[in-house]
Amino acid sequence: MIIDELQKLYRSYTGVPATDITELPSSGSNRRYFRLTGVQSLIGVCGTSIEENESFLYMASHFRKCGLPVPEVYGVSADKTYYLQEDLGDTLLFNVIEKGRATSVFSEEEKELLRKSIRLLPAIQFAGADGFDFTRCYPQSEFNQRSILWDLNYFKYCFLKATGMEFQEDRLEDDFQKMSDVLLRSSSATFMYRDFQSRNVMVKEGEPWLIDFQGGRKGPFYYDVASFLWQAKAKYPDSLRRELLTEYLEVLRKYKPIDESYFYSQLRHFVLFRTLQVLGAYGFRGYFEKKPHFIQSVPFAIENLRELLREEYPEYPYLCKVLRDLTQLKQFTDDLKKRQLTVKVMSFAYKKGIPNDPSGNGGGFVFDCRAVNNPGKYERYKPFTGLDEPVIHFLEEDGEIFPFLEHAYALVDASVKRYMERGFTNLSVYFGCTGGQHRSVYSAQHLAEHINRQFGVKVELVHREQNIESVFDAKG
C-alpha cells in the first residue's frame, strides 16, 4: 500500500515509475522514509499524523520562500498521508563529526560545519518567523506553560519514576512551576525549532541543510541553542561550546541587541530544562519502547546534568536536590567511574630510575627538578623531606621552585582539561631529583593538591623513596 502510493506520486511528478524503492532506517518518530530512484532520486514519506504532515508541508514551503536550506516538497497525496521531497543524501552532521564526538578533539573541518550550522539558527528563528502563521504549528502553536509542564512531567513519569527514586511530588511540582516562570520571562515572537541538533542537520556538498522542524512553534530562541550545544551524545567540549556561542551571538546581533550577561544567565535555565526534556524522551523511548539507541544516550545526558549542577540554581532547591540524588544512583555512578580521570603523581630519585607507567598508556610527564637549588647539599636539611617545614621554607625563600612549578602547572593543567573532555582515565606526572627527597617531593605534593583543587579529579600521590602514598578523592 505505502509503496503503491509513493509510486503514484513519483510517476505523477517525473512522468515515469521509480525503478527502485528502498526503506530508510527509522528515527524516533512515527514517519517512515523511502528512497525512490529512477530518472531522479527522491525521498518518499509516509506520516500517520495528518496534522503533523500539514505542519511540515507548510513550514517547508514558508522556509524555502525565506531562502533557508530546507528540502523542497515535490508532491503530496490528496489525503496528505504521503509526500515526496528533495533527496539530500545520507550524510547527517552527527555522523560527519563522529571522530570529534569520539575523542572530544574536533578537526577544523568538523568545527567549520558546526559553525555554519549554528550560524543558520538565528536565520530560521528570526527571518523564518517573518510572515509565519504560528496557528499552523502542531501540536501547539507556542511554547507556553502547558508545554513546559508537560515536558517536565514527561521527565518525572518516564525517567525519574522509572529509576525507582523516591521524592516528594508536591515539592517537585512547586519547582517545576518556578522553572516555568523563569523560562517564560524570555518569550519572543521567534520560531523555536525545538529539536535543533546534529541529527537534524544534513550535509550536502559541504553545506548544512535543516530537517525535522515540524515540531517547531513560537518560542524563545534560547531553547534551540541549548538543544544544539548540549546535545547529549555530541560531547562538545566547553571550549568548542564557547566558540560556537560566539558565532551564534554574532549573527543574532543582526536581528536584535543582546545583553550578553543576561543571555548567558538565562541560557543555563534552558539548558537544564532541555536536559530534563531529553531524559524524559530517553526514558520513554528506551525504558518503555526498548529502543537501545536511547538507553545508550542516557549516561551522556546524566553527565551533562552533573556538569550543570556544579553551579547552583537557587530558584529550584528541591529539584536540584532530586537531580543530584539522581546523578548519584548506582547505575549512573558505575558508568561514570569507568570514565573518570585519575592523575598519578609521583616523586622519585633519578639514581633509582624513572618509574614505569602502570596504566599501560605510556604517556604523561616527567619533570626534572635538578636545576632547582638543592637543599640536600646542606647538612642541616638532610634529615628532612619536601614535606617538612625547614625544606619548604628553604625552597620558597630561595624562590627558584616557583617559576619551575608555574610552567609545570600550565602544561599539566592543559592535559588534565583535555583528558577530562576526551574521557581518558589515566595521566601520569612524575617529578625527579637527585635523591627523590626534597625538590621532587615538594613539587609532587604541591602539584597533586593543585590538580585536585583545580579540577576535582582523583589524584593518587606517591613519594616513592619515602614509601608514602595518599589519595585525593574526586570531588562531586
N, C-alpha and C positions, 0 to 999 in steps of 0.2 A: 504493500500500500504506500509506504513512505517513498520507496524507490520510484514507483509509478508516478506519484505526484511531482517529485523533483524532476523526473524525466520530462513530464509535460512542460514544466516551467523552462527547462533547458531548451527543449525544442522550440517553444514559443519565442524565446529570446534569440537563439542562434539560427533557427531555421532547420537544424538537423539534430538528431538524438545524440546524447552523450555516449561515447564508446566504452566508458568505464565509470562506475560509481563505487567509491570506497568510503566506508565509515571511518571517521577520525576518532581518536581517543576522547572519551567524555571528560568533562570537568565536574565541578560540584553542582552544576545547575540541572534543570530538567530539559534542557535543549540538547538535541543531537545534531552533529555536524557531519557532512559528507563532502568529499571532493568529487566533482564531476569533471571528467576530462573528455576532450574531443577537439573540436575546432578552437575551443577556448577552455581554459581551466577556471572553474567557478566553485564557490562553496555553497552547498545547499544546507538549509537549516530547517529543522522541524522543532517547533516550540509548542508545548501543550497549553501554555497560558497565552490566550489571545491578547489580553490586556498588556502583558509584558512585551509581546511581539509588536503591538501597536506603538508602545513607548519607544522601542528600539528603532523602528522604522521612521518615526517622527524625528527622533534625535539625530539619526544618521543623516537624514535629509537636511535638517537645520544646520548641523555642524559642517557639512560639506559646503553649504552656501556661505558659511563663515570662513571658508578656506582652511579648515582644520583637517589633519590627516586621519580620516576615518574611512572604513570601507564603503564603497558605493554599492547601493542596492539596485539590482537589475530587473527583478521581477518578484511579484507577490501573488500567492494564490488568492482566490476570491474570498475564502474564509479566513485568510491571514494566518493560517497554521504553518504555511511553508513560504520560504522566500530564498532567492538567490542573491549572493553578494560577491563582491570582489575577492579574489584569492590573493591573500597577502603572503602566502608561503607557509612555512612551518617553523620559522625561527622566532621564538619568544625571547624577549630581553632577559628573562630569568635564566634561560639556557646559555645565552651569549656570555653572561657574566659568571658562568659556572666556576671557572678557575678562581676568580676573585672570591666567590662565596665559600669555596672550599678552603682557601688559605687566608682570607681577610686581607690579601695584598692584591689590589685591583690594578690591572695594567692601564696604560694611558688610553688604549682603545676602549676598554670597558668603561673607564671614567667618562670618556667623551660621549658615549651613548647615554650614560646616566645623566650627564649634564644636558644633553639635548632633550631627554625625556622630561626632566624636572622643569626645563625652560618652556615646555609646551603647556605645563599645568596652568599658569595664570591665563593663558590664551583661552583655554576651554572654560575656565572658571568665569572670566570676565567678558571676553569677546563672545564666547559661546552663550552667555546669558542675555546678550543684547537681542531683543525681539523674541526671546524664548518663551513659549507658553508652558508654564510650570503645571498647569492643570493636566497636561498630557503625561506627566510622570506617573510611574507605577512602582510600588503600591501606594506611595504617599507623595504629595506634591512638595512637601518641605520637611526639613529637619526640625522637629518640634519636640516638646516634652514627651509626647506619646511615643515617638520613635526612640528617644533616648532611653526612657524607662523600659521600653520593650527590649532593647539591646542589653541593658543591664540585667534584666530578669532572665534573658536568654543565657547570659553568663552564669547567673545564680542557679538556674534549674538544670541547664545542660552540661555545665562544667563543675561548678563548686559543689553542688549536691552529689554529683557523680563520684567525687573523690571520697565521700563519706565524712567530710569535715562537719563538725557541729558549730553552729553560730546562731546568734540571736537575730532572727529575721527582721524584727521591727527596727532594731538599731541599724541594720544594714540598709533597710529601705529609707531611713532618715538621711543617711549619707548619699544614697542614690538621688534623693530629691535635691540635696545640696549640689551634687555634681551637675544635675540638670540645670540648676540656676546658673552655675558658673559657665557652662557651655553655651547657654542661650544668650548670655550677655554679648556674644560675638556674632549675633545674627547679621546676615547681609544678603542682598539680592543677587547672589552669585550662584553659579552651577556647582553643586557638590557632586563630584564623580562617584564618591562613596567607596569604590573598590579600586582606587588608582594604585597599582603595584606592578612589579615587573612581570608577573604572569599575564597581565592585561595590556602589555605593550608588545607589539610585534615589530620586528626589524626587517625592513625590506630595502635592499640596495643601500645599506648603511644608515638608514633613517628610521626613526621610531614612528609607529602608527598606533592609534588608540583603538582598543576594542572593549567589549563588555562594559559599556557605560549605561546600559538600560536601567540600572538601579539608581541612577542619579536623581537629584532633586534640588530644590533651592536650599542653600545652607552655607555655613561658614567655610571659608577657604582653608582654615587650619586643619580640618579633618583629613583632606586629601594629602597634605604634607606629611601628617602623622602616618597615614596609611602607606605612603610610598617609602619613607625613610626608615620607618620602624617595622617594615615587613619582616616577620619573624625569621623566615629561612634565608633572607637575603644576607644577613650578617654583615651589614655595613659597619666598619669601624667608626668611632666617633669623629676622627679626623676627616673622613670622607663625608659623613653626615654634615659637618660644619661647612665643608666646601660646597656641597650641593645646596644647603640652605642659603649660602651667599648668592649662588646662581639664581635660586628662586626669588630671593628678595630683590635682586637687580631687575628682573623682569616685572615683578609685582609692582615696583615703584612706577612703572609706566602707566598703571591703572589707578593707583591710589597712593597717597602719602602713608608712610609707615613709621610708627614709633617702635623701634627695634626692641627696647626693653619690655614693652607691653606685648609685642608679638611673641617673644620667647617665653614670657611668663604664662601667657595664655596657651601657647602651643603644648606645653607639658601636660596640661589638663586633657587636651585632645589625644595626646599620645597614650595616656593612661586609659582613657575611655576606649580608644581603638584597640588597645591590647586586651581589654576585658571583652570587647565585642568579638575579637578574633578567637579568644579562648572559648567563648560560647559556641562559635561556629565549629571549632575543632572538636569540642565535646560532642556536639550533635552529630557531625559527620563521622567522627572517629569512634566514640564510645557507643553511639546508638546505631549508626548506619554501618559501622565496622569497616570504614574505608582507611586502609593503612597509611596513606599519604598524610592524612590529617593527624593521626596519632603520632606519626614521626615528627610532626611540626611542633607538637606541644612543648618539648624541652626548650626549643628556641624562644617561644613566646614567654615561658616561665623565666628564662634568663633575661629577656627584655624587662620583665616585671621586676626582677631583683635589682636591675640597674636603676630603674625609675624610682624605686623605694629607698635608694640611698639618700635621696633628698626628700625632706618631709612634705606632705600635703596636709597642712594643718586644717584645711576645710573638711577633710573626711577622716577623722581619727579612728573611728571604729572600722571603716572599710579598710584602712591601711593596716590595722592590726590583723584583720582576717586575711588580707593578702600576704602579709609577712608570714603568718602561720601556714598559709597555702604553699609558699615557696620553700618552707622547711619540711614539708611532708616527705617521708622516706623515699617514695617513688620518684621524687624530683631531686632530692639531695644526693641520692645514689648516682644518678646520671651526672650531676654537677661534679661530684668528687672525681669521677673518671676523667673530667676535662679540666680540673683546676691546676693551676701552675704551682709548682713547688720550686723555690730557689734554694740551692745548696751552696752555702758559703763556708769556705774552709781557710784556715791559716796553716802554713806548713814551712818546713826548713828545706831550702834547696839542696843541702847536702844529703838529705834523705829522699830526694826525688819528688817530682811533680805528681800529685795524686791522680789516680785514674778516675774516669767518669763512670760511676756505677749504673747510670741510667742507660748507657749504651749509645747515647746520642753523639758523644764525642765532640760536643760543642761547648761554648761558653767563653769565659775569660780567665786568663792567668796574669795577674799583675805582679810585677817585680818591685818590691818595696826597698830594695837595697840602695837606691840612690838617695833615700831619705836619711838624714843624720841618725846614726845608730846609738841609742842609749846603752846598748850592750857592750860598747867599748870602754865604758866606765864601770869600775869595780862595784860601786855602790848600787848600781841598777841590776846587777847580775842575778840577785835572788828574786827579782820581780818579773811580772809579765805585763803585757799591754793592757791587762785588766786592772792593774794596781795603780793607785793614785800617784806614786812617785814617777812612774813611767809616763802615765797620762800627762802629768804636769810638764815633764821634760819635753815630750813631743809637741804639746800645744804651745809651750813657751818658745820653743825653737821655731815653730811655725811652718817648717817645710812639709809637714804632713797635710796641711790644709789644701794647697793647690793640687797636690797629688790626688787626694780623695775627691776633690771637686771634679777633676777630669774623669776619675773612675765612676763617680756617681752619674755623670752625664751619659757615659757610654752604657752603663748597666741600666739606667732608667729607660733609655730608648729601647733597649732589648726587652725589658720586662713588659713595657707597654705593648710592644708589637707581639710578644709571645702571648700575652693575655688576649689580644684581639684575634690571634690566629688559633687559639685553643690549644697551644703547646703546653705540655705538662711538666717539663724539666728544664732548668737552666742552672749551670754550674758557674760559680765565681770563686776563684782561688787567689789568695794573697800569699806570696812567699818572701821570706827574708833569710838572712844567714842561718839563724838558729831557730826560726819559727816561734819566737818567744815574745818579742817586743813590738816591732813595727807591723808585722803581719797580723798579730793578734789584735792590736788596736784597730787596724784597718778593717779586718773581717768583722769585728764586733760592731763597729760603727756602721758599716755598710748594711749588715743584717738588720739592725734596728731601723735604719733609714728606709730600706725597701719595705719592711713590714708596715712601718708608719705611713709611708707614701702611697702604697698600692694595696695594702691589706692582704697580701698574699702570704701563704705559708712559707716560712724560711727555716731551713734546717742548718744550724750553725755548728761547725766542728772546729775546735782548736786541736789539730792532730797531735802535735808534740806534747801537749798538756793532757791529752786524753779527756778533754772536756767537750761535752755535747749538750746542746739545748735546742728547743724548738719554739719558734714564734708562730702561734696558730693564726690561720686565716681569719680575717675579720669579716663579719656578715655584712 
